Amino acid sequence: MKVKKTLASGKTIYYCYAWRKGPLLKNKKGEPMQPGDVGLQAAFDAAHDRLRYPNPETLHGLITSYLRSSEFRSKRPQTRRHYTGYLDIIRDEFGSLTFGDLEAMQTRGRFKSWRDTMADTPRKADFAWSVLSRVLSFGKDRGMLSRNIAERGGRLYRADRRESIWTDADIAAFNAVAGQELRLALLLALWTGQRKGDLLALKWAAYDGASFRLKQSKTGRRVAIPASSAVRAALETIPRPCPAVLCNSRGKPWTEAGFNTSWRKAITASGVEGLTFHDLRGTTVTRLALAGCSIAEIGAITGHSPKDIDAILHAHYLGGQRELAAQAMNKWEHR
């Protein structure tokens, strides 16, 4: 890959990379090699040889083994794409580290300093660290490393979703401006508690008129969710232009990008602030709890673990927590 640059002096130079986002090809003096330079092709070939045949006892070699493993290949395509992007960054930055380096605690400090360079985008920094830790954990599990020095790295991003539940007023405001397709998406999310990706992938074949059966893509858990009367009524009246339950205005299955764009536009038009589609999942948990459902009953619908349900009710959704406390006190007084 070749990138053209004009210097302040007016001189034009090129930055030649072995591949997109790959290493910069330099001469023995450390200067960028230019098109036509003697040795440019050799440097290009050598970089690709290192990519194809890395030293197996380096982080580069470990990443290569991880990419070939069933552990990586079994991940969802979208997850693999995200991982690959960060693995390229990690390989370029630390690929030459040996296994001995990867077991030395001072290297953890280097990794922390690298993560700090991304502190302005804390979610990106945390994901980069988690991918690094996953690779080192793979090495430890396969007996290549004696320990994972990136374990328990802490997090830079702290999302405060404590009040992030959809109220009846929020839902009414959204439905007032959203099209039928988005209103149906909100209704299904609210009454099933499922993730956006699983709802976009939901097929009519998974609905028997009384309940939905699906396998959650993130956890692999299978859930059977009774359809509420509101959901059944909505599904009885809508056309079925495609195999997916949720279709766009053209009668085609939503792409994730297309859905996100349409959702953002509707949110902006509605005036609803500080709420995301994913917050509907937590709203479902909160409403089920307020209806008197047990943790086991909630988990049977949403697929959450008891630990996750407890975290939602006791840490993140304080609006629901206050109502639960009032409800509990009322029960106590009337006993």
C-alpha positions as CSV (number, residue, x, y, z in Angstrom):
1,M,0.0,0.0,0.0
2,K,1.4,3.4,-1.0
3,V,0.4,6.8,0.6
4,K,1.5,10.0,-1.0
5,K,2.6,13.0,1.1
6,T,3.7,16.5,0.2
7,L,6.2,18.0,2.6
8,A,6.3,21.6,3.7
9,S,9.2,22.1,1.3
10,G,7.0,21.1,-1.5
11,K,8.8,17.8,-2.0
12,T,6.6,14.7,-2.6
13,I,7.4,11.5,-0.8
14,Y,5.6,8.2,-0.4
15,Y,5.0,5.9,2.6
16,C,5.0,2.3,1.4
17,Y,3.4,-0.2,3.7
18,A,3.5,-4.0,3.4
19,W,-0.3,-4.1,3.4
20,R,-3.2,-1.9,4.6
21,K,-2.4,-1.0,8.3
22,G,0.7,-3.1,7.9
23,P,4.3,-2.2,8.8
24,L,6.0,0.8,7.1
25,L,8.8,-0.4,4.8
26,K,12.1,1.3,5.8
27,N,15.7,1.3,4.6
28,K,18.7,0.5,6.9
29,K,18.8,4.1,8.1
30,G,15.2,3.8,9.3
31,E,13.9,6.1,6.5
32,P,10.7,5.3,4.5
33,M,11.6,3.5,1.3
34,Q,10.4,5.1,-1.9
35,P,9.0,3.5,-5.0
36,G,11.9,2.4,-7.2
37,D,14.3,2.0,-4.3
38,V,16.6,-1.0,-4.5
39,G,15.5,-3.5,-1.9
40,L,11.8,-2.3,-1.7
41,Q,10.5,-5.5,-3.1
42,A,12.7,-7.6,-0.9
43,A,11.5,-5.6,2.2
44,F,7.9,-6.2,1.0
45,D,8.5,-9.9,0.6
46,A,10.2,-10.2,3.9
47,A,7.3,-8.5,5.7
48,H,4.8,-11.0,4.1
49,D,7.1,-13.9,5.0
50,R,7.0,-12.8,8.6
51,L,3.3,-12.6,8.4
52,R,2.9,-16.1,7.0
53,Y,5.7,-17.7,8.9
54,P,6.1,-15.9,12.2
55,N,8.4,-17.1,15.0
56,P,6.0,-19.4,16.9
57,E,7.5,-18.4,20.2
58,T,6.5,-14.7,19.8
59,L,3.3,-12.8,20.3
60,H,3.0,-12.7,16.6
61,G,3.2,-16.5,16.4
62,L,0.7,-16.8,19.3
63,I,-1.8,-14.5,17.5
64,T,-1.4,-16.6,14.3
65,S,-2.2,-19.8,16.3
66,Y,-5.1,-18.2,17.9
67,L,-6.6,-17.1,14.6
68,R,-6.4,-20.7,13.4
69,S,-7.9,-22.1,16.5
70,S,-11.5,-23.5,16.8
71,E,-11.9,-21.0,19.7
72,F,-11.6,-18.1,17.3
73,R,-13.3,-19.7,14.3
74,S,-16.4,-20.5,16.4
75,K,-17.1,-16.8,17.2
76,R,-19.7,-14.9,15.3
77,P,-18.5,-13.3,12.0
78,Q,-19.0,-9.8,13.4
79,T,-17.0,-10.7,16.5
80,R,-14.2,-12.2,14.4
81,R,-14.0,-9.0,12.4
82,H,-13.8,-6.8,15.5
83,Y,-11.1,-9.1,17.0
84,T,-9.1,-9.2,13.8
85,G,-8.8,-5.4,13.6
86,Y,-7.5,-5.2,17.2
87,L,-5.2,-8.2,16.7
88,D,-3.6,-6.5,13.8
89,I,-2.9,-3.5,16.0
90,I,-1.5,-5.7,18.8
91,R,0.7,-7.6,16.3
92,D,2.1,-4.5,14.8
93,E,2.9,-3.0,18.3
94,F,4.1,-6.0,20.2
95,G,4.5,-8.9,17.7
96,S,8.2,-9.4,18.4
97,L,7.8,-10.0,22.1
98,T,9.0,-13.5,23.0
99,F,7.2,-15.9,25.4
100,G,9.7,-14.9,28.0
101,D,8.7,-11.3,27.5
102,L,5.0,-12.2,27.8
103,E,5.5,-13.8,31.2
104,A,7.5,-10.8,32.6
105,M,5.4,-8.5,34.8
106,Q,7.3,-5.4,33.5
107,T,5.7,-6.2,30.1
108,R,2.3,-5.7,31.8
109,G,3.4,-2.1,32.4
110,R,4.2,-1.7,28.7
111,F,0.7,-3.0,27.9
112,K,-0.9,-0.6,30.4
113,S,1.0,2.3,28.8
114,W,-0.2,1.3,25.4
115,R,-3.8,1.1,26.6
116,D,-3.4,4.6,28.1
117,T,-2.7,6.0,24.6
118,M,-6.3,5.2,23.9
119,A,-7.7,6.7,27.1
120,D,-9.6,9.3,25.0
121,T,-11.7,6.4,23.7
122,P,-12.1,4.3,26.8
123,R,-14.4,1.7,25.3
124,K,-11.9,1.1,22.5
125,A,-9.1,0.9,25.1
126,D,-11.0,-1.7,27.1
127,F,-11.8,-3.8,24.1
128,A,-8.2,-3.7,22.9
129,W,-7.1,-4.9,26.4
130,S,-9.7,-7.7,26.5
131,V,-8.6,-9.0,23.1
132,L,-5.0,-9.0,24.2
133,S,-6.0,-10.8,27.4
134,R,-8.0,-13.3,25.4
135,V,-4.9,-14.2,23.3
136,L,-2.6,-14.6,26.3
137,S,-5.3,-16.7,28.0
138,F,-5.4,-18.9,24.9
139,G,-1.6,-19.3,25.2
140,K,-1.8,-20.2,28.8
141,D,-4.6,-22.7,28.2
142,R,-2.6,-24.4,25.4
143,G,0.5,-24.7,27.6
144,M,2.6,-22.1,25.7
145,L,2.6,-19.5,28.6
146,S,2.7,-20.2,32.3
147,R,0.5,-17.2,33.1
148,N,-1.6,-14.4,31.6
149,I,-0.1,-11.1,32.7
150,A,-3.1,-9.2,31.2
151,E,-5.6,-10.8,33.6
152,R,-7.8,-8.4,35.7
153,G,-6.6,-5.3,33.9
154,G,-9.5,-3.2,35.1
155,R,-11.6,-0.9,33.0
156,L,-11.4,2.6,31.8
157,Y,-15.0,2.9,30.6
158,R,-17.7,3.3,33.2
159,A,-21.2,3.5,31.8
160,D,-23.8,4.9,34.2
161,R,-27.1,3.4,33.1
162,R,-28.7,3.7,36.6
163,E,-31.7,5.6,35.4
164,S,-31.8,4.1,31.9
165,I,-35.2,2.6,31.7
166,W,-37.9,3.3,29.2
167,T,-41.0,4.9,30.7
168,D,-44.5,4.8,29.3
169,A,-43.9,8.5,28.3
170,D,-40.7,7.6,26.4
171,I,-42.4,4.8,24.5
172,A,-45.4,7.0,23.6
173,A,-43.1,9.7,22.3
174,F,-41.1,7.2,20.2
175,N,-44.2,5.6,18.8
176,A,-45.7,9.0,17.9
177,V,-42.9,9.6,15.3
178,A,-41.6,6.1,14.3
179,G,-42.8,4.0,11.4
180,Q,-44.6,0.7,11.9
181,E,-41.4,-1.2,11.4
182,L,-39.6,0.5,14.3
183,R,-42.7,0.4,16.5
184,L,-42.8,-3.3,16.1
185,A,-39.1,-3.6,16.9
186,L,-39.6,-1.7,20.1
187,L,-42.7,-3.8,21.0
188,L,-40.8,-7.1,20.5
189,A,-37.7,-5.8,22.5
190,L,-39.9,-4.7,25.4
191,W,-42.0,-7.9,25.6
192,T,-39.1,-10.4,25.0
193,G,-36.1,-8.7,26.5
194,Q,-33.9,-10.0,23.7
195,R,-30.8,-8.4,22.2
196,K,-31.1,-6.3,19.0
197,G,-29.1,-8.8,16.9
198,D,-31.3,-11.7,17.9
199,L,-34.5,-9.8,17.2
200,L,-33.2,-8.7,13.7
201,A,-32.4,-12.4,13.0
202,L,-35.8,-13.7,14.3
203,K,-37.7,-15.6,11.7
204,W,-41.4,-16.3,11.3
205,A,-40.6,-20.0,11.5
206,A,-39.6,-19.4,15.2
207,Y,-43.1,-18.2,16.0
208,D,-46.0,-20.6,16.4
209,G,-48.7,-18.1,17.2
210,A,-48.2,-18.5,20.9
211,S,-44.5,-18.2,21.6
212,F,-41.0,-17.6,20.1
213,R,-38.2,-20.1,20.2
214,L,-34.7,-18.8,19.6
215,K,-31.0,-19.4,20.3
216,Q,-29.3,-16.4,21.7
217,S,-26.2,-15.6,19.5
218,K,-24.1,-14.2,22.4
219,T,-24.5,-17.0,24.9
220,G,-25.9,-19.9,22.9
221,R,-28.8,-20.2,25.3
222,R,-32.1,-21.4,24.0
223,V,-35.2,-19.6,25.2
224,A,-38.9,-20.1,24.7
225,I,-40.8,-16.8,25.2
226,P,-44.6,-16.7,25.4
227,A,-45.9,-13.9,23.2
228,S,-47.9,-11.3,25.1
229,S,-51.4,-10.4,23.9
230,A,-50.0,-7.0,22.6
231,V,-47.4,-8.9,20.6
232,R,-49.8,-11.4,19.2
233,A,-52.2,-8.7,18.2
234,A,-49.5,-6.8,16.4
235,L,-48.2,-9.8,14.6
236,E,-51.7,-10.8,13.4
237,T,-52.2,-7.6,11.5
238,I,-48.9,-7.0,9.8
239,P,-47.9,-8.4,6.4
240,R,-45.1,-11.0,6.1
241,P,-43.0,-9.8,3.1
242,C,-39.9,-11.7,4.1
243,P,-38.8,-14.6,6.3
244,A,-37.7,-12.2,9.1
245,V,-40.3,-10.9,11.6
246,L,-38.7,-7.5,11.5
247,C,-38.4,-6.0,8.0
248,N,-37.7,-2.5,6.8
249,S,-40.1,-0.3,4.9
250,R,-39.1,-2.0,1.6
251,G,-40.1,-5.4,2.9
252,K,-36.5,-6.6,3.2
253,P,-34.7,-7.9,6.3
254,W,-32.9,-5.2,8.2
255,T,-29.2,-4.9,8.0
256,E,-27.8,-3.8,11.4
257,A,-26.4,-0.6,9.9
258,G,-29.7,0.2,8.3
259,F,-31.6,-0.4,11.4
260,N,-29.3,1.6,13.5
261,T,-29.6,4.6,11.2
262,S,-33.4,4.5,11.1
263,W,-33.5,4.0,14.9
264,R,-31.3,7.0,15.5
265,K,-33.4,9.2,13.3
266,A,-36.6,8.2,15.1
267,I,-35.0,8.7,18.5
268,T,-33.9,12.2,17.5
269,A,-37.3,13.1,16.2
270,S,-39.0,11.8,19.3
271,G,-37.0,13.9,21.7
272,V,-36.2,10.8,23.8
273,E,-32.7,11.4,25.4
274,G,-30.2,9.2,27.1
275,L,-31.9,5.9,26.1
276,T,-30.6,3.1,23.8
277,F,-32.2,0.1,22.2
278,H,-30.3,-2.1,24.6
279,D,-31.9,-0.3,27.5
280,L,-35.1,-2.0,26.5
281,R,-33.6,-5.3,27.7
282,G,-33.0,-3.9,31.1
283,T,-36.4,-2.3,31.1
284,T,-38.0,-5.7,30.5
285,V,-36.1,-7.1,33.5
286,T,-37.3,-4.2,35.7
287,R,-40.9,-4.5,34.6
288,L,-41.0,-8.2,35.2
289,A,-39.6,-7.7,38.7
290,L,-42.2,-5.0,39.4
291,A,-44.8,-7.5,38.2
292,G,-43.7,-9.9,41.0
293,C,-41.7,-12.3,38.9
294,S,-38.9,-14.3,40.5
295,I,-35.3,-14.1,39.2
296,A,-35.8,-17.6,37.8
297,E,-38.9,-16.5,35.9
298,I,-37.2,-13.4,34.6
299,G,-34.2,-15.4,33.4
300,A,-36.5,-17.9,31.6
301,I,-37.7,-15.1,29.4
302,T,-34.7,-12.8,28.9
303,G,-31.9,-15.5,29.1
304,H,-30.0,-13.5,31.8
305,S,-28.1,-15.3,34.5
306,P,-29.3,-14.8,38.1
307,K,-26.2,-12.8,38.7
308,D,-26.9,-10.5,35.8
309,I,-30.5,-10.0,36.8
310,D,-29.4,-9.1,40.3
311,A,-26.9,-6.6,39.0
312,I,-29.5,-4.9,36.8
313,L,-32.0,-4.6,39.6
314,H,-29.6,-3.6,42.3
315,A,-27.0,-1.4,40.5
316,H,-28.2,-0.1,37.2
317,Y,-31.9,0.5,37.1
318,L,-32.5,2.5,40.3
319,G,-35.9,3.8,39.1
320,G,-37.2,0.2,39.2
321,Q,-35.3,-0.5,42.4
322,R,-37.1,2.3,44.2
323,E,-40.4,1.0,43.1
324,L,-39.4,-2.5,44.2
325,A,-38.5,-1.2,47.6
326,A,-41.8,0.6,48.0
327,Q,-43.6,-2.6,46.8
328,A,-41.7,-4.7,49.4
329,M,-42.5,-2.3,52.2
330,N,-46.2,-2.3,51.2
331,K,-46.3,-6.1,51.3
332,W,-44.6,-6.0,54.7
333,E,-47.1,-3.5,56.2
334,H,-50.1,-5.4,54.9
335,R,-48.9,-8.8,56.2
